[in-house]
Structures are given as C-alpha cells and as structure tokens.
C-alpha cells in the first residue's frame, strides 16, 4: 500500500488536508497528514528548519511506513525535500504542490523578493503572521476557505530563514511537481531547474496556490495518478 505523508505550507496544519485524505483512502492508499512543530495543535513548540525535517522523518519512522510518497505544499517543499533524501528505501516518490524546492545551503526565503516577509518576522516576535484575507483573492477560494487560511497559525520564522541541508540533490529522486496556474503560469527558479531532470514530471492544475481547499478531489486524483502511472 502506498503511504502518502501530507505536509501543508506556512501557517497550516494537518487539518488542511481533511478533504484530500478520504479521497486517497477510498483509492486504497494510506494517508497521513502531518502538523509541523509550532503550528496548529503544536503551536508553542519551538521549531527551526531541522525541527521540521525531523518531524517528517520521525513520522515515517514512528508509523513504520514504507512505499512512502512525501507531499510538500508551498513552504513544506523545503523540509519535505530534505526528509526525502533521509528516509532511504522507504521513499517511493516526492510530490511538490506549488512548492519551494530544497536546495543545499538555501532557505525558503532564498531566490525571491522576501524582504517584506523578513520584516514581518522581525515585527512579530519571530513569527510570520498569515496574510490578510484580501491577499488571497484570485486563488479560487471561497470566502469561508479564505477565512480559515487567514485565521490560521503564525509561522515560526526560523524555519523560513535557516538553510536546507541536502546530502544529495533532489533531482536524483523520482518526483512530480504540481503547478497551480492561478499562482503563476510556470515553475520558476529552483523548481524550473528541478524539472530539467528526467526523473521529474510536471502536472498543471487550473486553480490557486491552495488546491487542498479549492480542488481537493482533483488534487487527490493527481496524487493517486503520480504513483499508478510511474
């Protein structure tokens, strides 16, 4: 049985996958949504970048999972990529959902105009607060979905600024990159470089940056197909 370990991006916890999980389980897979330290029900737990990597590796080991697909959305692509190279033959595939890519020595904030985020972290006691509801416009979300995301947990800033540690490049592992087209027409930066590997495939979704809310069934279908056709 394929086991999907699902890790959402900044501000979110395991709860973000509640509409995706039943779809995967109905298709016969194991589905294990994970909350990273410092977020949602783990709010208040100190966390740096390597804490989040260990959260993921530890969950795989704690549950004794094999045939693992690590799914990282947005920020979570950075710790998921690092975890993927650490779990060895337990890994089947990596799936990045409109995500940042783990590159050795670079952080989540590397490679894009991140000064406003760094300033927000400094002004909010080391945490990145969720964006105001207006900033989610045009992402295919309902008002209720927007309110849930905008009202979620401030994100531990150290996890965003500390560098990734990659013993081997992510392009050596099999993977799928899901690009959400309402958040940009094509992958850029490290994601574009990753997709030059013949071990990675690109799948587009006609939705915004949070497809687990806006198109959960379609996202679950793509996750299912990432392992049934590979």
Secondary structure, DSSP 8 states (H G I E B T S, - for coil): --EEEEE--TT--GGGGHHHHHHHHHTT-EEEEE--TTSGGGTTS---HHHHHHHHHHHHHHTT--SEEEEEEGGGHHHHHHHHTTSGGGEEEEEEES-----BT--TTTTS--HHHHHHHHHTTTEE----GGGGTTSS--HHHHHHHHTS--EETHHHHS-B--SS-GGGS-EEEEEEGGG-SS--HHHHHHTTSTTEEEEEESS-S-HHHHSHHHHHHHHHHHHH--
